[in-house]
């Protein structure tokens, strides 16, 4: 492994990794925001599963 670091400058490698990972992370977040199900800005907090199922049953006219 030390021979690899003799060929490559560690500072340049770390900068290249950073330059790659920051846009990748931003791309993933913006893709998630573009979806309807995973957009956390538009719908607010998700409904807990128990409350969601109680709401669905109430909409169908079923008792809790």
N, C-alpha and C positions, 0 to 999 in steps of 0.2 A: 504494500500500500504506500510505503514511503516513496517508492520510485514514481508513483503516480503524482504525488505532490511535488516531486522534483521537476516533473514536466509541466504541471499546471500551477499557476499562482493561486493560493487559497483565497485571497481577497477577491480575485476576479470570479472564481467559482461561486463564492457566497453571494456576490452581487448578481451573477447570472441566475442563480436559484431564486433570489428575491424578486428579480425582474420578471421571472416566469411565474412564480407562485402568487404574487399579488394580483396581476390581471386574471389569472385562473380563478382565484377566489371571488373576485368581483364578478366575473362572468357567471359562475355558478349561482351566486346570490341573485343576480339580475334575471337569470333564467327561472329560478324558483319564484321570484316576484311576478314574472310574466304568466305563470300558470294560475289557473282559477282556484285550485284546491290548496296550493301551498303558499299563497300570498298572505303574509302575516300582517300587512299594513291595511288592507281593505276590510277584513272581517273582524279585526280585533282579537280578543282572546278566544281560543277554541272552547266550545261547550263541552263540559265533562261528559263522559260516556253515559253515566247514570241519568243526568239531566236531559241529555239528548234523547235517550230512549223513552223517558217519561213524556217528553214533549211530543215525540212521534206517536206514542200511544194515545195521548190526549187528542191529537189531531184526528185520529182514527175513531174517536169516540169510545175507546176502551178504558177501563178503570186502571188506576196506577197499580 
